[in-house]
Amino acid sequence: MRGGAMIAAIYARKSTEQNGVAEDAKSVMRQVEHARAYAKRKGWTVAEEHIYVDDGISGAEFVARPDFVRLINALKPKPSFHVLIWSPDWSSDAPSQSGRRGDLR
């Protein structure tokens, strides 16, 4: 965005399966906290309506993840914000914090 504050969206998900997952990744609230801190360091704004959380839903079930679908729909008109996710691999539970520009078309 030119001339204004960059807007960020946060997507956090926790699977029902928790084997081999770091403690920080087991809580969607903790994921949101990490993403908010990352956005703050970057000087980005995160509005409450741009926080998307799917708690207890398998990563393999894309259409069964209501907030993931809401995020995709929010990106359709014009993706003019960064999307912060816990894992760079959207289908993985591997906990590695990532800040990436979201363009999911």
Summary of the structure (lengths in Angstrom):
residues: 105
radius of gyration: 13.2
end to end distance: 18.6
largest distance: 44.7
contacts: 286
relative contact order: 0.26
helix: 33%
strand: 22%
